[in-house]
Amino acid sequence: MSAKKTGAEGAEPGFTEAIRELETILARVEGEEVDVDRLAAELARAAELLDLCRGKIRRAELEVAQIVQRLEGESGTGS
């Protein structure tokens, strides 16, 4: 398994796709469907997906904060 699993076009998965894959991995692990030889690889992939999702959430929070700040700045500059 490669260090980073990517989507069909070589890009990282979107947030929704990553969450879906995480849920699939979790279901397999909880259902004891994962062979012990694959367990570490599955958990490593889950960790990668968690990092990806956390990064996307942080970037979205930053963007929203910047937009709100810009809007507040625009509304405060009336004549």
N, C-alpha and C positions, 0 to 999 in steps of 0.2 A: 504494500500500500504506500502511495506517495505521501510526502509530508503534508501536502495541501490538496485536498480533493476539491475539484472545481466543477462548475456547471458545464453544460454542453458546449459552450463557446469559449471555455477557458477562463471565464470570469468567476469571481467568488460568488457563492450563492447569496441570494437576497435574504432579508431577514425572515420572511415567511417560510421560504424554502429551508433555511437553516433550522428554524424552530420545528418544522415538520420532520426533518431528519433527526433532530435531537429526540423528539417524541418517539420516533421509530426505534432508535437505539435504546432508549429507556424502557420501552415495552419489551424489547428482546431481552434486555438484562434482567428486568423484573420477572419476566416469564421464564427465566432460566433457559432461553433459547440459544444463548451464546455459548459456543464451545469454549472451554477454558483456554484453549490455545489462541482464541480470537479476542478474549476478554480485554486484554491490555490494549489492543489496537482499537477496539470499539470505544473504550474509555478515553483513549488519546484523541480520537476523532470527536467525541463529545466535548472534550476540553477545548479543542480548536473551534468548534461551533459556538461554544459559550463565549469564548474570547471575541469571536466575530460579532456576535449579537450585542455583547456589551459595548464594543467599539461603535457599532451602528447607533445604539441608544445614546451614547455620549455625544456623538457627532450631531444627532438630531436635536438633543437638548441644547447644544451650543448654537446651532442654527436658529432654533426657536428663540433663544435668549437674545441673539443678535437682531433678529427681526423685531422682537418686542422693543428692544432698546432703540432701534432706528425709528420705529413708529412713535414711541414716546418722545423722542427727540424732535420729530417732525411736528407733533401736536403741540409741543412747547415753544415753537418758534413763530407764534402768530404775531401780527402787527397791530 
